[in-house]
Amino acid sequence: MRSVELFSGAGGLAKGLENSGFEHIAYIENNRDACITLRYNFDAQKVFEGNVQEYEFETLSNIDVLAGGPPCQPFSLGGKHKSSSDERDMFPFAIKAVRSLRPKAFIFENVKGLLRPSFSCYFEYILLRLQYPDFNCENNNDWTQNLSHLRELTGNPGSPPEYKVQFQLINAADYGVAQTRERVIIVGIRSDIRTKWLYPEGVYTRDRLLWDQYISGEYWEKHKIKKIPEYSHSKHFLKIIGAVKDKYGFIPPSSLPWKTIRDVLTDVPDPKGKHKINDHLFRDGAKSYPGHTGSMFDQPSKTIKAGGHGVPGGENMIRFSDDSIRYLTVYEAKLIQSFPKSFKIHGAWGEAMRQIGNAVPVTIAEVLGKELKRVLSEDSSEQNSEKYLVRYA
């Protein structure tokens, strides 16, 4: 199945979709360092370095899936919250790509901040534009006016949507990523495709991790640790552990435990020691202060971020049980983001961490990709697809 990657970044979404059986026809990315990363790890000839507005989508055909992560800074909880008035808002160009390519499906990832109440009308506008990519905007600068017209379309039986669009907020930790990372996943299935899209359920939980750590002790046995580390847990965290004991009694949760930093880095050598891992270099200068205490080694990492004014230190540090801290190496951050060990990230620490922080965890992309492949493989409406493409040609 053929796919096109918009706003490819380091290629986390691309790698996951590749692992689930998709063949990428093009990678479109504006950042120079990210493009070098893409050329390291994928077919260099298919990487387009430049503005998505300059890409000639008309040169592509028979695309099954369009995927990407439109820049999220306009909607980030830590950003300037400009949404549609932010020049970095690339959703209009994602919609343009859908209109040009007519893929059987599309999948877009964005930050949790997209669901902020203050952005609700613009988010509704985005979803409706994705449902009706052929909608002719009367005034490109006044999305509120166009939103009113789109709302009228939804109640008109004579104007069925071109895509069935859904969205869901998911936490990467629930899918086996060693990171508590909440993201909005928008999926659109072309209306002629009969098979229904279903968001895969996460089978990993914090309850099971806490059970294995503080009730059964299986976690420490697995890591061959005889003396349980004594973290300086907050009162809130201790209450959560107590609630797990009260909730389950003597029967453990049936789910799998959230993965921790230790789980992922258990075989990784100390960056200060001797090793031959090129991107596993110790970085000095980590400091802890309120709100920036790092990620506990025996919990999933906090969300690895790519701040607009440099990478925040707190989220990209490890905190050990003795309260000592240090920065994650690029190699460690890459593994936490579920990239393969052999995956190369170009750039110095700050730039590499920016790319990793912007990426979709590979594991998440693969889980979603397998569901997309199921939907498209099970569909048997080839004749309907031909009629659809003729209708909108």
Backbone hydrogen bonds in HBPLUS format (Angstrom, degrees):
<---DONOR---> <-ACCEPTOR-->    atom                        ^
c    i                          cat <-CA-CA->   ^        H-A-AA   ^      H-
h    n   atom  resd res      DA  || num        DHA   H-A  angle D-A-AA Bond
n    s   type  num  typ     dist DA aas  dist angle  dist       angle   num
A0023-GLU N   A0001-MET O   2.69 MM  22  5.82 174.9  1.69 171.0 172.1     1
A0064-ASP N   A0002-ARG O   2.83 MM  62  5.23 140.1  1.99 131.5 144.2     2
A0065-VAL N   A0002-ARG O   3.10 MM  63  6.55 155.1  2.16 149.0 155.5     3
A0003-SER N   A0023-GLU O   2.86 MM  20  5.93 152.1  1.94 147.7 146.7     4
A0025-ILE N   A0003-SER O   2.75 MM  22  5.89 168.0  1.76 176.9 173.3     5
A0004-VAL N   A0065-VAL O   2.96 MM  61  6.52 146.7  2.08 154.0 164.7     6
A0067-ALA N   A0004-VAL O   2.92 MM  63  6.24 168.3  1.94 171.5 174.9     7
A0005-GLU N   A0026-ALA O   2.93 MM  21  6.13 174.0  1.93 158.1 160.1     8
A0028-ILE N   A0005-GLU O   2.86 MM  23  6.05 156.7  1.91 155.8 163.6     9
A0006-LEU N   A0067-ALA O   2.74 MM  61  6.09 169.1  1.75 163.5 166.3    10
A0008-SER N   A0028-ILE O   3.12 MM  20  5.91 160.7  2.16 138.0 143.5    11
A0011-GLY N   A0008-SER O   3.05 MM   3  5.36 132.8  2.28 143.8 138.7    12
A0015-LYS N   A0011-GLY O   2.80 MM   4  5.87 155.6  1.86 145.3 151.0    13
A0016-GLY N   A0012-GLY O   3.10 MM   4  6.30 162.5  2.14 147.5 151.8    14
A0017-LEU N   A0013-LEU O   3.00 MM   4  6.21 160.4  2.04 151.7 156.9    15
A0018-GLU N   A0014-ALA O   2.89 MM   4  6.03 152.1  1.97 144.4 152.9    16
A0019-ASN N   A0015-LYS O   2.88 MM   4  6.12 155.5  1.94 147.3 153.8    17
A0020-SER N   A0016-GLY O   3.11 MM   4  6.36 132.7  2.34 135.0 147.2    18
A0020-SER N   A0017-LEU O   3.13 MM   3  5.01 129.2  2.40  91.3 105.0    19
A0022-PHE N   A0017-LEU O   3.03 MM   5  5.60 164.8  2.05 144.4 143.3    20
A0021-GLY N   A0018-GLU O   3.07 MM   3  5.27 163.5  2.10 108.4 112.6    21
A0027-TYR N   A0046-LYS O   2.95 MM  19  6.07 158.5  1.99 150.6 147.6    22
A0048-PHE N   A0027-TYR O   2.73 MM  21  5.95 176.9  1.73 177.1 176.6    23
A0029-GLU N   A0048-PHE O   3.07 MM  19  6.30 172.6  2.07 175.0 173.8    24
A0050-GLY N   A0029-GLU O   2.96 MM  21  6.06 153.0  2.04 131.1 138.8    25
A0035-CYS N   A0031-ASN O   2.99 MM   4  6.20 148.8  2.08 147.4 156.5    26
A0036-ILE N   A0032-ARG O   3.06 MM   4  6.43 148.3  2.16 147.7 156.2    27
A0037-THR N   A0033-ASP O   3.02 MM   4  6.37 154.0  2.09 145.9 153.2    28
A0038-LEU N   A0034-ALA O   2.87 MM   4  6.20 156.4  1.93 148.4 154.7    29
A0039-ARG N   A0035-CYS O   2.93 MM   4  6.20 156.1  1.99 146.7 152.8    30
A0040-TYR N   A0036-ILE O   2.98 MM   4  6.24 142.9  2.12 144.5 154.6    31
A0040-TYR N   A0037-THR O   3.15 MM   3  5.11 123.6  2.49  94.0 108.4    32
A0041-ASN N   A0037-THR O   3.26 MM   4  6.52 149.8  2.36 148.1 154.7    33
A0042-PHE N   A0038-LEU O   2.82 MM   4  5.68 139.1  1.99 157.2 165.1    34
A0046-LYS N   A0043-ASP O   3.01 MM   3  5.69 158.4  2.06 119.7 126.2    35
A0047-VAL N   A0044-ALA O   3.26 MM   3  5.51 168.6  2.28 110.5 113.7    36
A0054-GLU N   A0051-ASN O   2.87 MM   3  5.47 156.8  1.92 117.3 124.6    37
A0055-TYR N   A0052-VAL O   3.22 MM   3  5.29 159.7  2.26 103.4 109.5    38
A0059-THR N   A0056-GLU O   3.17 MM   3  5.99 170.3  2.18 120.5 123.5    39
A0060-LEU N   A0057-PHE O   2.99 MM   3  5.61 169.2  2.00 122.0 125.4    40
A0104-LYS N   A0064-ASP O   3.01 MM  40  4.88 118.2  2.41 105.7 121.8    41
A0105-ALA N   A0064-ASP O   2.93 MM  41  6.27 137.1  2.11 151.4 164.8    42
A0066-LEU N   A0105-ALA O   3.00 MM  39  6.50 149.3  2.10 141.9 150.9    43
A0107-ILE N   A0066-LEU O   2.89 MM  41  6.44 148.4  1.99 155.3 164.3    44
A0068-GLY N   A0107-ILE O   3.12 MM  39  6.67 141.2  2.27 159.0 163.7    45
A0109-GLU N   A0068-GLY O   3.10 MM  41  6.55 148.1  2.20 142.3 151.6    46
A0075-PHE N   A0072-CYS O   2.87 MM   3  5.54 153.2  1.94 123.9 132.0    47
A0076-SER N   A0072-CYS O   3.03 MM   4  5.97 117.9  2.42 146.7 160.7    48
A0076-SER N   A0073-GLN O   3.35 MM   3  5.00 152.4  2.43  96.1 103.8    49
A0083-SER N   A0074-PRO O   3.04 MM   9  4.50 157.3  2.10 128.1 125.8    50
A0079-GLY N   A0076-SER O   3.06 MM   3  4.90 162.5  2.09 101.9 107.3    51
A0085-SER N   A0082-LYS O   3.04 MM   3  5.38 152.1  2.12 142.9 135.5    52
A0086-ASP N   A0083-SER O   3.00 MM   3  5.54 164.9  2.02 122.1 126.2    53
A0089-ASP N   A0086-ASP O   2.96 MM   3  5.58 165.9  1.98 123.5 125.9    54
A0093-PHE N   A0090-MET O   3.02 MM   3  5.44 130.8  2.27 109.5 121.9    55
A0094-ALA N   A0090-MET O   3.08 MM   4  6.47 142.4  2.23 147.7 159.1    56
A0094-ALA N   A0091-PHE O   3.03 MM   3  4.90 123.1  2.37  95.1 110.5    57
A0095-ILE N   A0091-PHE O   2.93 MM   4  6.21 159.1  1.97 159.0 163.6    58
A0096-LYS N   A0092-PRO O   3.04 MM   4  6.25 147.7  2.15 132.2 141.3    59
A0097-ALA N   A0093-PHE O   3.00 MM   4  6.18 148.5  2.11 136.0 143.4    60
A0098-VAL N   A0094-ALA O   3.06 MM   4  6.42 151.3  2.14 145.2 152.7    61
A0099-ARG N   A0095-ILE O   2.98 MM   4  6.29 160.0  2.02 151.7 156.9    62
A0100-SER N   A0096-LYS O   2.94 MM   4  6.20 148.7  2.04 145.0 153.6    63
A0101-LEU N   A0097-ALA O   2.90 MM   4  5.95 166.1  1.92 154.6 157.7    64
A0102-ARG N   A0098-VAL O   2.92 MM   4  5.47 154.8  1.99 144.2 150.0    65
A0190-ARG N   A0104-LYS O   2.81 MM  86  5.15 173.7  1.82 152.8 150.6    66
A0106-PHE N   A0188-GLY O   2.90 MM  82  5.17 149.0  2.00 142.9 149.5    67
A0188-GLY N   A0106-PHE O   2.96 MM  82  5.17 163.6  1.99 144.4 147.5    68
A0108-PHE N   A0186-ILE O   2.83 MM  78  5.07 161.2  1.87 149.0 155.4    69
A0186-ILE N   A0108-PHE O   2.77 MM  78  5.07 172.2  1.78 162.4 163.5    70
A0110-ASN N   A0184-VAL O   2.90 MM  74  5.15 149.2  2.00 147.5 154.9    71
A0184-VAL N   A0110-ASN O   2.74 MM  74  5.15 154.4  1.80 147.7 153.7    72
A0114-LEU N   A0111-VAL O   3.12 MM   3  5.91 168.1  2.14 119.7 123.4    73
A0115-LEU N   A0112-LYS O   2.93 MM   3  5.87 169.6  1.95 129.0 132.2    74
A0116-ARG N   A0113-GLY O   3.03 MM   3  5.29 165.1  2.05 115.0 116.5    75
A0119-PHE N   A0116-ARG O   2.88 MM   3  5.37 153.2  1.95 116.7 125.2    76
A0120-SER N   A0117-PRO O   3.17 MM   3  5.04 164.5  2.19 104.6 109.2    77
A0123-PHE N   A0119-PHE O   2.86 MM   4  6.03 158.8  1.90 162.4 169.6    78
A0124-GLU N   A0120-SER O   2.94 MM   4  6.13 154.4  2.01 144.0 150.9    79
A0125-TYR N   A0121-CYS O   2.96 MM   4  6.21 149.3  2.05 140.2 148.9    80
A0126-ILE N   A0122-TYR O   2.90 MM   4  6.25 154.3  1.96 148.4 154.6    81
A0127-LEU N   A0123-PHE O   3.00 MM   4  6.29 166.8  2.02 154.7 156.9    82
A0128-LEU N   A0124-GLU O   2.95 MM   4  6.16 158.7  2.00 149.6 155.4    83
A0129-ARG N   A0125-TYR O   2.86 MM   4  6.05 156.3  1.92 150.6 157.5    84
A0130-LEU N   A0126-ILE O   2.95 MM   4  6.21 149.3  2.05 148.1 156.7    85
A0131-GLN N   A0127-LEU O   2.99 MM   4  6.28 140.2  2.15 138.1 149.2    86
A0132-TYR N   A0128-LEU O   2.88 MM   4  6.10 146.6  1.99 144.8 154.1    87
A0162-GLU N   A0131-GLN O   2.82 MM  31  5.60 137.4  2.00 158.6 164.6    88
A0163-TYR N   A0131-GLN O   3.21 MM  32  4.64 139.6  2.38 126.6 130.5    89
A0135-PHE N   A0132-TYR O   2.96 MM   3  5.45 165.4  1.98 120.5 124.3    90
A0142-ASP N   A0139-ASN O   2.99 MM   3  5.43 165.8  2.01 118.6 123.3    91
A0146-ASN N   A0142-ASP O   3.36 MM   4  6.74 160.2  2.40 146.1 151.4    92
A0147-LEU N   A0143-TRP O   2.78 MM   4  5.96 142.0  1.92 144.5 155.5    93
A0148-SER N   A0144-THR O   3.32 MM   4  6.60 149.5  2.42 139.8 145.2    94
A0150-LEU N   A0146-ASN O   2.93 MM   4  6.20 154.4  2.00 149.6 157.2    95
A0151-ARG N   A0147-LEU O   2.93 MM   4  6.14 155.3  1.99 151.1 157.1    96
A0152-GLU N   A0148-SER O   3.28 MM   4  6.55 145.2  2.41 138.5 146.8    97
A0153-LEU N   A0149-HIS O   3.17 MM   4  6.54 142.9  2.32 140.1 149.9    98
A0153-LEU N   A0150-LEU O   3.02 MM   3  5.02 120.9  2.38  94.4 109.6    99
A0154-THR N   A0150-LEU O   3.26 MM   4  6.65 147.8  2.37 149.5 156.5   100
A0155-GLY N   A0152-GLU O   3.32 MM   3  5.69 146.4  2.44 104.5 113.1   101
A0156-ASN N   A0153-LEU O   2.94 MM   3  5.13 165.3  1.96 116.2 118.6   102
A0159-SER N   A0156-ASN O   2.96 MM   3  5.49 167.4  1.98 121.4 124.7   103
A0191-SER N   A0162-GLU O   3.00 MM  29  5.41 167.7  2.02 136.0 133.7   104
A0164-LYS N   A0189-ILE O   2.79 MM  25  5.17 172.9  1.79 152.1 151.2   105
A0189-ILE N   A0164-LYS O   2.90 MM  25  5.17 158.3  1.95 140.1 144.8   106
A0166-GLN N   A0187-VAL O   2.85 MM  21  5.41 162.0  1.89 159.2 165.3   107
A0187-VAL N   A0166-GLN O   2.90 MM  21  5.41 161.5  1.94 149.7 156.0   108
A0168-GLN N   A0185-ILE O   3.08 MM  17  5.46 141.3  2.24 133.4 145.1   109
A0185-ILE N   A0168-GLN O   2.92 MM  17  5.46 168.2  1.94 151.3 154.0   110
A0170-ILE N   A0183-ARG O   2.94 MM  13  5.61 168.7  1.96 158.1 157.9   111
A0183-ARG N   A0170-ILE O   2.94 MM  13  5.61 155.0  2.01 157.7 165.3   112
A0174-ASP N   A0171-ASN O   2.93 MM   3  5.61 145.5  2.05 120.0 128.7   113
A0172-ALA N   A0181-ARG O   2.85 MM   9  5.16 166.0  1.87 138.6 140.7   114
A0175-TYR N   A0172-ALA O   2.96 MM   3  5.42 161.8  1.99 115.5 121.4   115
A0177-VAL N   A0172-ALA O   3.29 MM   5  5.43 157.1  2.34 137.7 135.2   116
A0176-GLY N   A0173-ALA O   3.37 MM   3  5.42 165.0  2.40 109.9 108.6   117
A0204-TYR N   A0174-ASP O   3.13 MM  30  4.54 160.8  2.17 130.6 128.2   118
A0179-GLN N   A0177-VAL O   2.75 MM   2  5.43 142.0  1.90 100.4  91.1   119
A0301-SER N   A0178-ALA O   3.05 MM 123  6.05 160.9  2.09 120.8 118.0   120
A0180-THR N   A0301-SER O   2.84 MM 121  6.22 160.4  1.88 176.4 174.7   121
A0193-ILE N   A0190-ARG O   2.90 MM   3  5.62 164.5  1.92 126.8 132.1   122
A0256-LEU N   A0203-VAL O   2.86 MM  53  6.03 176.2  1.86 163.7 162.5   123
A0205-THR N   A0256-LEU O   2.84 MM  51  6.27 151.8  1.92 165.9 170.8   124
A0209-LEU N   A0205-THR O   3.41 MM   4  6.70 155.9  2.47 137.3 143.5   125
A0258-TRP N   A0205-THR O   3.02 MM  53  5.20 141.1  2.17 134.4 128.4   126
A0210-LEU N   A0206-ARG O   2.87 MM   4  6.14 170.2  1.88 165.1 166.0   127
A0211-TRP N   A0207-ASP O   2.89 MM   4  6.07 150.0  1.98 144.0 153.3   128
A0212-ASP N   A0208-ARG O   2.89 MM   4  6.10 166.5  1.91 150.2 153.1   129
A0213-GLN N   A0209-LEU O   2.92 MM   4  6.15 140.2  2.08 144.6 156.4   130
A0214-TYR N   A0210-LEU O   2.78 MM   4  5.71 172.2  1.78 152.5 155.3   131
A0215-ILE N   A0211-TRP O   2.92 MM   4  4.92 143.0  2.06 136.1 138.5   132
A0216-SER N   A0211-TRP O   2.89 MM   5  6.15 161.4  1.93 152.4 158.7   133
A0217-GLY N   A0212-ASP O   2.99 MM   5  5.15 113.2  2.45 108.7 125.5   134
A0219-TYR N   A0212-ASP O   3.10 MM   7  5.16 168.0  2.11 116.2 119.7   135
A0221-GLU N   A0217-GLY O   3.23 MM   4  6.50 157.6  2.28 151.7 158.4   136
A0222-LYS N   A0218-GLU O   2.88 MM   4  6.05 156.5  1.94 150.6 156.6   137
A0223-HIS N   A0219-TYR O   3.26 MM   4  6.56 146.3  2.38 140.1 148.3   138
A0225-ILE N   A0220-TRP O   2.83 MM   5  5.06 177.6  1.83 151.1 151.8   139
A0224-LYS N   A0221-GLU O   3.01 MM   3  4.81 159.2  2.05 101.4 107.1   140
A0238-LEU N   A0234-SER O   3.12 MM   4  6.44 158.3  2.17 149.9 155.6   141
A0239-LYS N   A0235-LYS O   3.04 MM   4  6.28 146.3  2.15 143.8 152.5   142
A0240-ILE N   A0236-HIS O   3.11 MM   4  6.47 145.6  2.24 143.2 152.3   143
A0240-ILE N   A0237-PHE O   3.08 MM   3  5.07 119.9  2.46  93.9 108.7   144
A0241-ILE N   A0237-PHE O   3.12 MM   4  6.52 155.1  2.18 150.6 156.4   145
A0242-GLY N   A0238-LEU O   3.09 MM   4  6.36 159.3  2.13 144.9 150.3   146
A0243-ALA N   A0239-LYS O   2.89 MM   4  6.12 147.3  1.99 144.0 153.3   147
A0244-VAL N   A0240-ILE O   3.06 MM   4  6.37 146.3  2.18 146.6 154.7   148
A0245-LYS N   A0241-ILE O   3.23 MM   4  6.61 157.0  2.29 148.9 154.1   149
A0246-ASP N   A0242-GLY O   3.09 MM   4  6.37 159.3  2.13 148.0 153.3   150
A0247-LYS N   A0243-ALA O   2.89 MM   4  5.97 146.0  2.01 142.9 152.4   151
A0248-TYR N   A0244-VAL O   3.20 MM   4  6.28 163.1  2.23 155.6 156.4   152
A0249-GLY N   A0245-LYS O   3.17 MM   4  5.79 148.3  2.27 142.5 149.3   153
A0251-ILE N   A0248-TYR O   3.12 MM   3  5.63 154.4  2.19 146.2 140.9   154
A0264-VAL N   A0260-THR O   3.25 MM   4  6.62 153.5  2.32 147.9 153.4   155
A0261-ILE N   A0299-GLN O   3.17 MM  38  6.22 152.9  2.24 132.1 128.8   156
A0265-LEU N   A0261-ILE O   2.86 MM   4  6.01 158.1  1.91 156.6 163.6   157
A0262-ARG N   A0297-PHE O   2.93 MM  35  5.67 139.5  2.10 178.9 166.2   158
A0266-THR N   A0262-ARG O   2.86 MM   4  5.22 108.9  2.38 148.5 153.7   159
A0268-VAL N   A0265-LEU O   2.96 MM   3  5.05 161.8  2.00 112.5 118.3   160
A0273-GLY N   A0270-ASP O   2.91 MM   3  5.29 150.5  2.00 112.7 121.9   161
A0280-HIS N   A0277-ILE O   3.18 MM   3  5.41 158.7  2.23 119.3 118.4   162
A0331-TYR N   A0279-ASP O   2.85 MM  52  5.21 141.9  2.00 147.7 142.3   163
A0289-TYR N   A0292-HIS O   3.35 MM   3  5.27 153.9  2.42 114.1 120.8   164
A0292-HIS N   A0289-TYR O   2.71 MM   3  5.27 158.6  1.76 153.1 155.9   165
A0295-SER N   A0317-MET O   2.75 MM  22  5.95 166.3  1.76 141.7 144.7   166
A0319-ARG N   A0295-SER O   2.73 MM  24  5.37 158.9  1.77 136.9 133.3   167
A0299-GLN N   A0296-MET O   3.11 MM   3  5.37 149.3  2.21 122.1 118.4   168
A0297-PHE N   A0319-ARG O   3.01 MM  22  5.90 146.8  2.13 161.0 155.7   169
A0316-ASN N   A0313-GLY O   3.15 MM   3  5.31 132.8  2.39 101.6 114.5   170
A0328-LEU N   A0316-ASN O   2.99 MM  12  5.83 166.4  2.01 148.6 145.3   171
A0318-ILE N   A0326-ARG O   2.84 MM   8  5.60 159.1  1.88 169.6 172.1   172
A0326-ARG N   A0318-ILE O   3.19 MM   8  5.60 143.5  2.33 145.0 154.1   173
A0320-PHE N   A0324-SER O   2.95 MM   4  5.53 167.4  1.97 165.1 168.6   174
A0323-ASP N   A0320-PHE O   2.85 MM   3  5.27 152.0  1.93 122.9 125.3   175
A0333-ALA N   A0329-THR O   2.96 MM   4  6.20 169.9  1.97 157.8 160.2   176
A0334-LYS N   A0330-VAL O   2.88 MM   4  5.97 152.5  1.95 146.5 154.5   177
A0335-LEU N   A0331-TYR O   3.10 MM   4  6.38 152.7  2.18 144.4 150.8   178
A0336-ILE N   A0332-GLU O   2.93 MM   4  6.22 159.3  1.97 153.3 159.3   179
A0337-GLN N   A0333-ALA O   2.95 MM   4  6.14 144.2  2.08 141.8 151.2   180
A0339-PHE N   A0334-LYS O   2.95 MM   5  5.42 162.1  1.98 161.3 155.3   181
A0338-SER N   A0335-LEU O   2.85 MM   3  4.73 152.8  1.93 104.6 110.2   182
A0362-VAL N   A0337-GLN O   3.35 MM  25  6.92 142.5  2.50 158.1 158.6   183
A0343-PHE N   A0340-PRO O   3.08 MM   3  5.31 160.4  2.12 109.6 115.9   184
A0352-ALA N   A0348-ALA O   2.77 MM   4  5.87 169.4  1.78 169.7 173.2   185
A0353-MET N   A0349-TRP O   2.84 MM   4  5.94 162.0  1.87 154.7 159.6   186
A0354-ARG N   A0350-GLY O   2.99 MM   4  6.13 142.6  2.13 136.6 147.1   187
A0355-GLN N   A0351-GLU O   3.05 MM   4  6.38 157.2  2.11 149.5 154.0   188
A0356-ILE N   A0352-ALA O   2.98 MM   4  6.26 161.0  2.01 149.5 155.0   189
A0357-GLY N   A0353-MET O   2.78 MM   4  5.83 161.2  1.81 146.3 152.1   190
A0358-ASN N   A0354-ARG O   3.02 MM   4  6.16 138.2  2.20 141.5 151.7   191
A0359-ALA N   A0356-ILE O   3.13 MM   3  5.14 145.7  2.26  99.6 109.8   192
A0364-ILE N   A0361-PRO O   3.09 MM   3  5.41 117.8  2.49 105.4 119.4   193
A0365-ALA N   A0361-PRO O   3.10 MM   4  6.44 165.8  2.12 158.5 162.3   194
A0366-GLU N   A0362-VAL O   2.89 MM   4  6.13 151.5  1.97 151.4 159.4   195
A0367-VAL N   A0363-THR O   3.01 MM   4  6.26 159.6  2.05 150.1 154.9   196
A0368-LEU N   A0364-ILE O   2.97 MM   4  6.22 168.5  1.99 158.7 161.4   197
A0369-GLY N   A0365-ALA O   2.79 MM   4  5.83 149.2  1.88 139.3 149.3   198
A0370-LYS N   A0366-GLU O   2.95 MM   4  6.13 151.9  2.03 148.2 153.7   199
A0371-GLU N   A0367-VAL O   3.37 MM   4  6.66 151.5  2.45 140.9 147.6   200
A0372-LEU N   A0368-LEU O   2.95 MM   4  6.27 155.8  2.01 149.9 157.2   201
A0373-LYS N   A0369-GLY O   2.87 MM   4  6.09 157.9  1.92 148.4 154.5   202
A0374-ARG N   A0370-LYS O   2.98 MM   4  6.20 149.3  2.07 138.6 146.9   203
A0375-VAL N   A0371-GLU O   3.00 MM   4  6.27 162.8  2.03 150.8 154.5   204
A0376-LEU N   A0372-LEU O   2.99 MM   4  6.24 166.3  2.01 155.0 158.1   205
A0377-SER N   A0373-LYS O   2.77 MM   4  5.75 149.8  1.86 145.6 154.5   206
A0378-GLU N   A0374-ARG O   2.92 MM   4  5.88 161.0  1.96 150.0 154.2   207
A0385-SER N   A0381-SER O   2.87 MM   4  6.19 148.6  1.97 150.3 160.4   208
A0386-GLU N   A0382-GLU O   3.03 MM   4  6.36 152.8  2.10 148.7 154.4   209
A0387-LYS N   A0383-GLN O   3.13 MM   4  6.47 157.7  2.18 147.6 153.3   210
A0388-TYR N   A0384-ASN O   2.90 MM   4  6.14 151.9  1.97 146.9 155.1   211
A0389-LEU N   A0385-SER O   2.96 MM   4  6.23 163.9  1.99 154.1 156.9   212
A0390-VAL N   A0386-GLU O   3.04 MM   4  6.21 154.0  2.11 146.6 153.6   213
A0391-ARG N   A0387-LYS O   2.94 MM   4  6.06 155.3  2.00 144.9 152.0   214
A0392-TYR N   A0388-TYR O   3.06 MM   4  6.35 151.1  2.14 151.5 158.1   215
A0393-ALA N   A0390-VAL O   3.42 MM   3  5.13 166.2  2.44  97.8 101.6   216
